[in-house]
């Protein structure tokens, strides 16, 4: 049997286990206000995952929408992102791992290291105070804006033709992906950093899609366990992301496929910078109040 088939089967097992755990915790914790998302939460899930599938990213855009509308408390945003975007990301992984070629050993190693990083990162982030999370997300959004500008200006390295890595390059990539997995739990999206990494190491940039989607599809359900156990996420918002996202992903991947996104990217840069500034300002304001 094709190794990819085993990988996809393992992903489905992880996904089923995650959903079963999430449902059992919802029944046990009985969140105030219930778990039924409003239309706005579902719409956020649809829009952000639709554009994520087309290469815009979902973490920065979701954080920005939450901040603009005051939908989720700042300290609960990282957990909401990881829990809510988990199932849509699984859908993306199933698509991109199937249709894009990449060396299976490279893919497995990078997925495993990203999962390890996410488990450690989630344990730390789930216990951070609000001000630390505000600062972390503010810096993360600034970094995301820089990467979006690089994308809009075509400043990413061109990459090569390789579909896999070996030796020191694979070890280096594994270490980087471990760190990126940990940072994902703070709300820092991994697509652009992985694109830069694989290109600098001489891989075909298209290989970033299955590596990023595969890494996130395994690490997000894993990391989400920590946030769910500690109730450090917004239930209704996360359910809305999941429902809207699993609808938006296949529409973008199979029906729309591509869009002229240049103007959309610049608009996203502007609103992301606004959200970053507001988060850092809120953290500074809290410092002054508590001084």
C-alpha positions as CSV (number, residue, x, y, z in Angstrom):
1,X,0.0,0.0,0.0
2,X,1.2,3.5,-0.8
3,X,2.8,5.2,2.3
4,X,0.5,8.2,1.7
5,X,-2.5,6.0,2.2
6,X,-1.2,5.0,5.6
7,X,-0.5,8.7,6.4
8,X,-4.0,9.7,5.4
9,X,-5.5,6.8,7.3
10,X,-3.6,7.9,10.4
11,X,-4.9,11.5,9.9
12,X,-8.4,10.2,9.8
13,X,-7.9,8.3,13.1
14,X,-6.4,11.4,14.8
15,X,-9.3,13.5,13.5
16,X,-12.0,11.0,14.7
17,X,-10.2,10.8,18.1
18,X,-10.1,14.6,18.3
19,X,-13.8,15.0,17.5
20,X,-14.8,12.4,20.0
21,X,-12.7,14.1,22.7
22,X,-14.1,17.5,21.9
23,X,-17.7,16.3,22.0
24,X,-17.1,14.5,25.3
25,X,-15.6,17.6,26.9
26,X,-18.4,19.8,25.7
27,X,-20.9,17.4,27.3
28,X,-18.9,17.3,30.5
29,X,-18.1,21.0,30.7
30,X,-21.5,22.3,29.5
31,X,-20.2,25.8,28.4
32,X,-22.3,28.8,29.3
33,X,-24.4,29.9,26.3
34,X,-24.1,26.5,24.7
35,X,-22.1,25.4,21.7
36,X,-24.3,26.6,18.9
37,X,-22.5,29.2,16.9
38,X,-24.1,32.4,15.6
39,X,-24.1,33.3,11.9
40,X,-21.2,35.6,12.4
41,X,-19.0,32.9,13.8
42,X,-19.8,30.5,10.9
43,X,-19.3,33.3,8.4
44,X,-15.8,34.0,9.9
45,X,-15.0,30.3,9.5
46,X,-16.1,30.2,5.9
47,X,-14.3,33.3,4.8
48,X,-11.0,32.7,6.5
49,X,-10.7,29.1,5.5
50,X,-11.8,29.8,1.9
51,X,-8.9,32.3,1.6
52,X,-6.6,30.0,3.5
53,X,-7.1,27.3,0.9
54,X,-6.2,29.9,-1.8
55,X,-3.0,30.9,0.0
56,X,-3.9,33.9,2.2
57,X,-3.7,32.2,5.6
58,X,-6.3,31.9,8.3
59,X,-4.8,32.7,11.7
60,X,-4.0,36.4,11.1
61,X,-7.3,37.1,9.3
62,X,-9.3,35.3,12.0
63,X,-7.5,37.1,14.8
64,X,-8.1,40.5,13.0
65,X,-11.9,39.8,12.6
66,X,-12.2,38.8,16.2
67,X,-10.5,42.0,17.3
68,X,-12.5,44.2,15.0
69,X,-15.8,42.8,16.1
70,X,-14.8,42.0,19.7
71,X,-16.1,38.4,19.2
72,X,-13.5,36.5,21.4
73,X,-11.6,37.5,24.5
74,X,-7.9,38.1,23.7
75,X,-6.7,35.3,26.1
76,X,-9.0,32.8,24.3
77,X,-8.0,33.6,20.7
78,X,-5.0,31.2,20.4
79,X,-7.1,28.3,21.7
80,X,-10.0,29.2,19.5
81,X,-7.8,29.4,16.4
82,X,-6.3,25.9,17.0
83,X,-9.5,24.2,18.0
84,X,-11.8,25.8,15.4
85,X,-9.5,25.6,12.4
86,X,-8.4,22.0,13.1
87,X,-11.1,20.3,11.0
88,X,-10.9,22.7,8.0
89,X,-7.1,22.2,8.0
90,X,-7.6,18.4,8.0
91,X,-9.8,18.9,4.9
92,X,-7.1,20.9,3.2
93,X,-4.4,18.3,4.2
94,X,-6.5,15.5,2.6
95,X,-6.7,17.4,-0.6
96,X,-3.1,18.7,-0.9
97,X,-1.3,15.5,0.4
98,X,-3.3,13.6,-2.3
99,X,-2.7,15.9,-5.3
100,X,0.8,17.3,-4.7
101,X,4.0,15.2,-4.8
102,X,6.4,15.4,-1.9
103,X,9.0,12.9,-0.5
104,X,7.1,10.8,2.1
105,X,10.1,10.6,4.5
106,X,10.5,14.4,4.5
107,X,6.8,14.8,5.0
108,X,6.6,12.3,7.9
109,X,9.6,13.8,9.7
110,X,8.4,17.4,9.4
111,X,4.9,16.4,10.6
112,X,6.2,14.5,13.6
113,X,8.5,17.4,14.7
114,X,5.7,20.0,14.3
115,X,3.4,17.9,16.5
116,X,6.0,17.7,19.2
117,X,6.5,21.4,19.1
118,X,2.8,22.1,19.3
119,X,2.3,19.9,22.3
120,X,4.9,21.8,24.3
121,X,3.7,25.1,23.0
122,X,0.1,24.5,23.8
123,X,0.9,23.5,27.4
124,X,2.7,26.8,27.8
125,X,0.3,29.1,26.0
126,X,-2.8,27.7,27.7
127,X,-1.4,28.9,31.0
128,X,-0.2,32.3,29.9
129,X,-1.9,35.5,31.3
130,X,-3.9,37.8,29.1
131,X,-1.2,40.5,28.7
132,X,1.5,37.9,27.6
133,X,-0.9,36.5,25.0
134,X,-1.8,40.0,23.8
135,X,1.9,40.8,23.3
136,X,2.6,37.5,21.7
137,X,-0.3,37.8,19.2
138,X,0.6,41.5,18.5
139,X,4.2,40.5,17.6
140,X,2.8,37.5,15.6
141,X,0.5,39.7,13.6
142,X,3.3,42.1,12.8
143,X,5.4,39.2,11.5
144,X,2.5,37.9,9.5
145,X,2.0,41.4,7.9
146,X,5.7,41.4,6.9
147,X,5.4,38.0,5.3
148,X,2.2,39.1,3.5
149,X,4.0,42.1,2.1
150,X,6.8,39.8,0.9
151,X,4.2,37.6,-0.8
152,X,2.5,40.5,-2.5
153,X,5.9,41.8,-3.8
154,X,7.1,38.3,-4.8
155,X,10.1,38.5,-2.5
156,X,10.1,34.9,-1.5
157,X,13.1,32.8,-2.6
158,X,12.4,30.9,-5.9
159,X,13.4,27.5,-4.5
160,X,14.5,24.5,-6.6
161,X,13.1,21.3,-8.0
162,X,13.7,18.9,-5.1
163,X,10.6,17.2,-3.6
164,X,12.4,16.0,-0.5
165,X,15.3,16.6,1.9
166,X,18.0,14.4,3.4
167,X,21.0,14.6,5.8
168,X,21.8,17.9,7.5
169,X,19.1,19.7,5.5
170,X,16.4,17.4,6.8
171,X,17.7,17.8,10.4
172,X,17.6,21.6,10.0
173,X,14.1,21.6,8.5
174,X,12.9,19.3,11.4
175,X,14.3,21.7,14.0
176,X,12.6,24.7,12.3
177,X,9.3,22.9,12.0
178,X,9.4,22.0,15.7
179,X,9.7,25.7,16.5
180,X,6.9,26.6,14.0
181,X,4.7,24.0,15.6
182,X,5.2,25.6,19.0
183,X,4.5,29.1,17.6
184,X,1.3,27.9,15.9
185,X,-0.2,27.5,19.4
186,X,0.3,31.3,19.9
187,X,-1.6,32.1,16.7
188,X,1.4,32.4,14.3
189,X,0.4,30.8,11.0
190,X,3.0,28.4,9.5
191,X,2.3,28.6,5.7
192,X,4.6,31.5,4.8
193,X,7.5,30.4,7.1
194,X,7.3,26.9,5.7
195,X,7.2,28.2,2.1
196,X,10.4,30.3,2.9
197,X,12.1,27.3,4.6
198,X,11.5,24.7,1.8
199,X,12.5,27.3,-0.9
200,X,15.8,28.2,0.9
201,X,16.6,24.5,1.2
202,X,16.2,24.0,-2.5
203,X,12.8,22.3,-2.6
204,X,10.0,23.0,-5.0
205,X,7.8,25.7,-3.4
206,X,4.6,23.6,-4.2
207,X,5.9,21.1,-1.6
208,X,5.1,23.6,1.1
209,X,1.4,22.9,0.7
210,X,1.3,19.2,1.8
211,X,4.1,19.9,4.4
212,X,2.2,22.8,5.9
213,X,-1.3,21.3,5.7
214,X,-0.1,17.9,6.9
215,X,1.9,19.4,9.8
216,X,-1.1,21.6,10.9
217,X,-3.6,18.8,10.4
218,X,-1.8,16.6,12.9
219,X,-0.6,19.3,15.3
220,X,-3.8,21.3,15.7
221,X,-5.9,18.5,17.0
222,X,-3.0,17.5,19.3
223,X,-2.5,21.0,20.6
224,X,-6.2,21.6,20.9
225,X,-6.5,18.9,23.6
226,X,-4.6,21.3,26.0
227,X,-6.8,24.3,25.2
228,X,-10.0,22.2,25.5
229,X,-9.0,20.6,28.8
230,X,-8.2,24.1,30.3
231,X,-11.3,25.7,28.7
232,X,-9.0,28.4,27.2
233,X,-11.0,28.9,24.0
234,X,-14.4,30.3,22.9
235,X,-16.7,27.3,22.3
236,X,-19.2,29.0,20.0
237,X,-16.5,30.7,17.9
238,X,-14.5,27.5,17.5
239,X,-17.6,25.5,16.4
240,X,-18.4,28.3,13.9
241,X,-14.9,28.1,12.5
242,X,-15.2,24.4,12.1
243,X,-18.6,24.4,10.4
244,X,-18.0,27.3,8.1
245,X,-14.5,26.1,7.4
246,X,-15.3,22.6,6.2
247,X,-17.7,24.2,3.7
248,X,-15.3,26.9,2.5
249,X,-12.3,24.6,1.9
250,X,-13.8,22.3,-0.8
251,X,-15.5,25.3,-2.5
252,X,-12.1,27.1,-2.8
253,X,-10.1,23.9,-3.7
254,X,-12.5,22.3,-6.3
255,X,-14.8,25.0,-7.6
256,X,-13.0,28.4,-7.4
257,X,-9.4,27.1,-7.4
258,X,-7.8,30.5,-7.9
259,X,-8.6,34.2,-7.7
260,X,-6.7,37.4,-8.4
261,X,-5.7,38.0,-4.8
262,X,-3.3,40.9,-5.1
263,X,-5.7,43.6,-3.8
264,X,-7.0,41.2,-1.1
265,X,-3.5,40.6,0.2
266,X,-2.9,44.4,0.6
267,X,-6.2,44.9,2.3
268,X,-5.4,42.0,4.7
269,X,-2.0,43.6,5.5
270,X,-3.7,46.9,6.5
271,X,-6.3,45.3,8.8
272,X,-3.7,42.9,10.3
273,X,-1.4,45.8,11.2
274,X,-4.4,47.5,12.8
275,X,-5.1,44.4,14.9
276,X,-1.5,44.1,15.9
277,X,-1.4,47.7,17.1
278,X,-4.6,47.3,19.0
279,X,-3.3,44.2,20.8
280,X,0.0,45.7,21.8
281,X,-1.8,48.9,22.9
282,X,-4.2,46.8,25.0
283,X,-1.3,45.0,26.7
284,X,0.4,48.3,27.4
285,X,-2.8,49.8,28.8
286,X,-3.2,46.8,31.2
287,X,0.4,47.3,32.4
288,X,-0.4,50.9,33.3
289,X,-3.6,49.9,35.1
290,X,-1.8,47.3,37.1
291,X,1.3,49.4,37.8
